Amino acid sequence: MVQLSEGASRIYGEAAFEVLAKAQELEEQGKNILHFEIGEPDIETPKNIAKAGIKAIQDKKTHYVPSIGITELRKAVQDEVEKTRDYRPDIEQILITPGLKPGIFFSMLAIVNPGDEVIYQDPGYPTYGSVTSFIGAKGIMVPLSEKNEFRMNPDDIKDRITKKTNLIVVNSPQNPTGSVMTKSEIEAIAELAEEHDIYVVSDEIYSKMTYDTCHYTPTARDEAKERTVLLDGFSKYYAMTGWRLGYMVAPHTMVDRLQNFLVSAVSCTAAFTQWAGIEALTGDQRFISDMMKRFKEKRNRIVKGLNSISGFHCLMPKGAFYAFPNIKGTGMSSQECSEHLLYKAGVAVLPGTAFGPYGEGYLRFSYATTLENIDVAIKRIQDSF
Ligand SMILES: Cc1ncc(COP(=O)(O)O)c(C=O)c1O
């Protein structure tokens, strides 16, 4: 009998898309559902960026381009990293990818062997665990505790390092908790990696989405030249999720391998999308501060609302656009509570366990929606208990 590969059975999906499908099924039955499950800004790509993409298509930027990206965008990324991270990578270190996600996949494929140990946050973005499992490596989870405001504690990483540890994945600002690690925590991770000769992949997709705090990168220590890989992208803070555009800054020794993954898997990132990316990086940046001002208002509103629900308790997140309330007081599991909210209140959210076992007792709300929807959702949840 024909059989699919073992590796294919080890890779897994994302609950956000499963909950979205359930919510849409209810909508088809005529139910009104408020969406808090999908992690993308609820606004359109800024006009200047969209226009640059349209112009690029009209200018026939519709052919294959170098698999590592067009030089003009790579140079813009070089300037961007210098501006935002205080070091200037060499142009050869920069690769353009179709969204940030291929950067996770390819950097992990380039670094991790079957049997290696990979350290990552739990709860955390599911792709890290999925790729670890696909490779046949072992995921070593660092539990995030509410007491530490869901920030990964470098001492917990230290306790988990063994001879087999080959990679630490860092994500700050973090999905799903909205936590933002401090400068000293980020520096401690970079030091540990150096001391134990371990790679670090830093997923910084929410780098420009912090409230009253700053974002730090573990890649500053070696300027992504030895053991760290910086991943960032345009999806979230330029509201470009569907354009598929991201970038990697990687050590010279890794770049050829990464380029081969890109050639083999995608050939290249769409040329016109890259031209839109140049406009995003070099054009007016007020879009981001305006968006973050509105997100802050929404964050404050939803956290206050969630704290008014009996059995719920919610910390004030410092980044991204997620709230991660503790729902242990309801007596329900995360799965039961998320289903209760969907079927009894018409509010679609994700169970914390969609992000790992330590997400039990929590829910993730993506508050990229209107203030009105937030108010209605809170009222419906209050009435549903
Ligand atoms: C932490 C994290 N990394 C990566 C991604 C995916 O980014 P992209 O859509 O650019 O591939 C997301 C999207 O939700 C995310 O939350």
Ligand as a Chemical Component Dictionary entry (heavy atoms), coordinates in Angstrom:
data_LIG
# 
_chem_comp.id                   LIG 
_chem_comp.type                 NON-POLYMER 
_chem_comp.pdbx_formal_charge   0 
_chem_comp.three_letter_code    LIG 
# 
loop_
_chem_comp_atom.comp_id 
_chem_comp_atom.atom_id 
_chem_comp_atom.alt_atom_id 
_chem_comp_atom.type_symbol 
_chem_comp_atom.charge 
_chem_comp_atom.model_Cartn_x 
_chem_comp_atom.model_Cartn_y 
_chem_comp_atom.model_Cartn_z 
_chem_comp_atom.pdbx_ordinal 
LIG C1 C1 C 0 5.186 35.031 16.151 1  
LIG C2 C2 C 0 4.797 34.967 14.714 2  
LIG N1 N1 N 0 5.734 34.685 13.784 3  
LIG C3 C3 C 0 5.422 34.626 12.484 4  
LIG C4 C4 C 0 4.126 34.848 12.039 5  
LIG C5 C5 C 0 3.834 34.718 10.581 6  
LIG O1 O1 O 0 4.241 35.805 9.863  7  
LIG P1 P1 P 0 4.038 35.861 8.270  8  
LIG O2 O2 O 0 2.563 35.983 8.033  9  
LIG O3 O3 O 0 4.812 37.062 7.833  10 
LIG O4 O4 O 0 4.583 34.608 7.699  11 
LIG C6 C6 C 0 3.133 35.157 12.965 12 
LIG C7 C7 C 0 1.750 35.349 12.525 13 
LIG O5 O5 O 0 0.809 35.219 13.251 14 
LIG C8 C8 C 0 3.476 35.212 14.335 15 
LIG O6 O6 O 0 2.558 35.496 15.264 16 
# 
loop_
_chem_comp_bond.comp_id 
_chem_comp_bond.atom_id_1 
_chem_comp_bond.atom_id_2 
_chem_comp_bond.value_order 
_chem_comp_bond.pdbx_ordinal 
LIG C1 C2 SING 1  
LIG C2 N1 SING 2  
LIG C2 C8 DOUB 3  
LIG N1 C3 DOUB 4  
LIG C3 C4 SING 5  
LIG C4 C5 SING 6  
LIG C4 C6 DOUB 7  
LIG C5 O1 SING 8  
LIG O1 P1 SING 9  
LIG P1 O2 DOUB 10 
LIG P1 O3 SING 11 
LIG P1 O4 SING 12 
LIG C6 C7 SING 13 
LIG C6 C8 SING 14 
LIG C7 O5 DOUB 15 
LIG C8 O6 SING 16 
# 
